[in-house]
């Protein structure tokens, strides 16, 4: 997406060199009845959706990409691997319980990362600067989540994951929050301790990302990183896909000029 200025590349970024991308679900809300459809590969201006994420991670200095796959995992991981240039390590992590909530997909990566890592979703588009803001966050012992406070700009606010913050801490999370002041963009810098919280959150052998984040927030372990004017877009429905293509096309034309 929007390139970062060279001055944004601080040495502190090198402390995070690994990323986890969750892409295990079937994408049924966008896929519809097309059984061969793979959501991360849906084209945005002729390019696979996931390629935008991969490029952003590479520009940020990520050296290893872990992709948690489930639905059509072999086919998807093969396709994504073709987008990874030589010199970058790619690891496909199978989640045999991909039909459960996305917290289970995160737990599938528990034994595959060894240091604080960047976490993102395969169906989100975002400006490079959002990763920069997270990588430059001062406390790697916390869960740092990129948040959008531009509530009026959210395309589908009803579907968005809402956050209530107090100063720089997230104190509540949920799609149905009545009082909220920010939206979760789906980008995080995670400490390894995150897996302990998600193990606790796993009730009846299932949990969502929000469930785990909620437990961490109760202990004041979640820090909100404001993305300011930066842009991002979840691509979860045909309407969101159309909106994403319109915005990317407009931004591409303005960059060319």
C-alpha positions in Angstrom: 0.0 0.0 0.0 1.3 3.5 0.8 5.2 3.3 1.0 6.9 4.3 4.2 9.4 7.1 4.3 13.0 5.9 4.9 13.1 7.8 8.2 10.4 5.5 9.6 12.7 2.5 9.4 14.2 2.5 12.9 16.7 0.0 14.2 14.1 -1.0 16.9 12.1 -2.7 14.1 14.7 -5.5 13.8 13.6 -6.9 17.2 10.5 -8.3 15.4 11.4 -10.4 12.4 8.6 -13.0 12.4 4.9 -12.7 11.4 1.9 -15.0 11.8 -1.0 -14.6 9.3 -4.3 -16.3 10.1 -5.9 -17.7 6.9 -7.5 -21.0 8.1 -11.2 -20.1 7.6 -13.3 -20.8 4.5 -14.3 -17.2 3.9 -17.9 -18.2 3.5 -19.3 -14.7 3.6 -17.3 -13.7 0.6 -17.1 -17.2 -1.1 -20.8 -17.8 -1.3 -21.6 -21.1 -3.1 -18.2 -21.2 -4.9 -16.6 -24.3 -3.3 -13.2 -23.8 -5.1 -12.9 -20.1 -4.0 -10.0 -19.3 -1.7 -10.5 -15.9 0.0 -6.8 -14.9 0.4 -6.4 -15.3 -3.3 -9.4 -13.1 -4.4 -8.1 -10.5 -6.8 -7.8 -6.9 -5.9 -6.9 -5.0 -9.1 -5.6 -8.2 -10.6 -3.4 -9.2 -7.6 -4.2 -11.7 -4.9 -5.5 -10.1 -1.7 -2.8 -11.8 0.4 0.0 -10.5 -1.8 -0.6 -7.0 -0.4 -0.1 -8.3 3.1 3.0 -10.3 2.1 4.6 -7.2 0.4 3.9 -5.0 3.4 5.5 -7.5 5.7 8.6 -7.8 3.5 9.0 -4.0 3.3 8.9 -4.0 7.1 11.8 -6.4 7.4 10.0 -9.6 8.3 12.2 -12.6 7.6 9.8 -15.4 8.4 6.1 -15.7 7.6 4.0 -18.3 9.3 0.7 -18.9 7.6 -2.0 -20.8 9.6 -4.1 -22.7 7.1 -7.1 -24.9 7.3 -9.7 -24.9 4.6 -8.1 -26.2 1.4 -4.8 -25.8 3.3 -2.5 -27.6 0.8 -3.8 -25.6 -2.2 -3.7 -22.3 -0.3 -0.2 -22.7 1.1 1.2 -23.7 -2.3 -0.3 -20.6 -3.8 1.0 -18.3 -1.1 4.4 -19.9 -1.2 4.7 -18.7 -4.8 4.4 -15.1 -3.6 7.3 -15.4 -1.1 10.7 -14.4 -2.6 13.9 -16.4 -2.0 15.6 -15.5 1.3 12.3 -15.3 3.2 11.3 -18.3 5.3 7.8 -19.5 4.8 6.1 -22.0 7.1 2.6 -23.3 6.6 1.0 -24.3 9.9 -2.0 -26.6 9.6 -5.0 -26.0 11.9 -7.0 -29.3 11.7 -9.7 -27.5 13.8 -10.1 -24.6 11.3 -13.9 -24.7 11.6 -13.6 -23.4 15.1 -13.0 -19.7 16.1 -9.9 -17.8 15.1 -8.3 -18.0 18.5 -7.7 -21.7 17.8 -5.8 -20.8 14.7 -3.5 -18.5 16.7 -2.9 -21.4 19.2 -1.8 -23.6 16.3 1.3 -21.3 16.0 2.1 -21.7 19.7 5.2 -23.9 19.3 6.3 -22.3 16.0 7.4 -18.8 17.1 10.1 -18.0 19.6 10.0 -14.3 20.1 7.6 -11.3 19.9 5.8 -11.5 16.6 3.6 -9.5 14.3 0.1 -11.0 13.9 -2.3 -10.1 11.1 -5.2 -11.5 9.1 -5.1 -12.6 5.5 -8.2 -10.6 4.5 -7.0 -7.1 5.6 -5.5 -4.3 3.6 -3.5 -1.6 5.4 -0.9 1.1 5.0 2.7 0.3 5.7 2.9 3.0 8.3 0.6 1.0 10.6 3.2 -1.8 10.9 5.8 0.9 11.5 3.8 2.3 14.4 3.5 -1.2 15.9 7.1 -2.0 15.5 8.1 1.2 17.2 5.9 0.5 20.2 7.9 0.9 23.4 6.7 -2.1 25.4 7.1 -5.5 23.8 5.9 -7.2 27.0 2.4 -6.0 26.2 0.0 -7.0 23.4 0.2 -3.9 21.1 -2.9 -3.6 18.9 -3.3 -1.0 16.1 -6.5 0.8 16.6 -8.5 3.2 14.4 -10.3 6.1 16.2 -11.8 7.4 13.0 -15.2 5.8 13.7 -17.0 7.8 11.0 -14.7 6.3 8.3 -15.3 2.6 9.1 -17.1 1.0 6.2 -19.2 -1.5 8.1 -19.2 -0.3 11.7 -21.8 -2.9 12.8 -19.4 -5.7 11.9 -16.3 -4.1 13.3 -14.5 -5.3 16.4 -15.0 -2.5 18.9 -12.7 -1.4 21.6 -13.1 0.7 24.7 -9.8 2.4 25.8 -8.6 4.3 28.8 -5.6 6.4 27.9 -3.4 3.9 26.0 -4.9 0.7 27.5 -7.7 -1.4 26.0 -10.2 -2.1 28.7 -13.0 -3.8 26.8 -13.5 -5.6 23.4 -16.4 -6.9 21.5 -18.5 -6.4 18.4 -21.5 -5.5 20.5 -20.0 -3.0 22.8 -22.3 -0.1 23.5 -19.6 2.2 24.7 -16.5 2.3 22.5 -13.9 4.7 21.1 -11.8 2.7 18.7 -11.8 -0.2 16.3 -9.5 -3.2 16.2 -7.7 -3.2 12.8 -6.5 -6.8 13.1 -2.8 -5.9 13.4 -0.8 -6.8 16.6 2.6 -7.1 18.0 2.3 -10.1 20.3 4.4 -11.2 23.3 4.9 -15.0 23.6 2.8 -14.8 26.8 -0.3 -14.3 24.6 -0.5 -18.1 24.2 -1.0 -18.5 27.9 -4.0 -16.2 27.9 -5.5 -18.0 24.9 -5.1 -21.4 26.6 -7.0 -19.9 29.5 -9.6 -18.4 27.2 -10.2 -21.7 25.4 -13.5 -22.9 26.9 -15.3 -25.9 25.6 -12.2 -26.3 23.4 -12.9 -23.1 21.4 -12.1 -19.4 21.6 -11.9 -16.3 19.5 -9.2 -13.7 19.2 -11.5 -11.3 21.1 -11.8 -13.8 24.0 -8.0 -14.0 24.5 -7.5 -10.2 24.1 -10.3 -9.7 26.6 -8.4 -11.7 29.3 -5.2 -9.7 28.6 -7.1 -6.4 28.8 -8.5 -7.4 32.2 -4.9 -7.5 33.4 -4.0 -4.2 31.7 -1.8 -6.1 29.2 -3.2 -4.6 26.0 -1.9 -1.3 24.6 -3.7 0.6 22.0 -1.6 2.1 19.2 -3.5 4.8 17.3 -3.0 4.6 13.6 -4.0 8.3 13.1 -4.8 9.1 9.4 -3.6 5.7 8.1 -6.0 3.5 6.0 -7.0 -0.1 6.4 -9.9 -2.2 5.2 -11.3 -5.6 6.2 -12.4 -7.6 3.2 -15.1 -10.0 4.5 -18.1 -9.5 2.2 -18.7 -8.6 -1.5 -19.5 -5.1 -0.4 -16.2 -4.8 1.5 -14.4 -6.2 -1.5 -15.9 -3.6 -3.9 -15.1 -0.8 -1.4 -11.5 -2.0 -1.1 -11.0 -2.2 -4.8 -12.3 1.4 -5.2 -10.0 2.8 -2.5 -6.9 0.9 -3.8 -7.6 2.0 -7.3 -8.0 5.6 -6.2 -4.8 5.5 -4.1 -2.9 3.8 -6.9 -3.8 6.6 -9.3 -2.9 9.3 -6.9 0.5 7.7 -6.3 1.2 7.4 -10.0 0.6 11.1 -10.5 
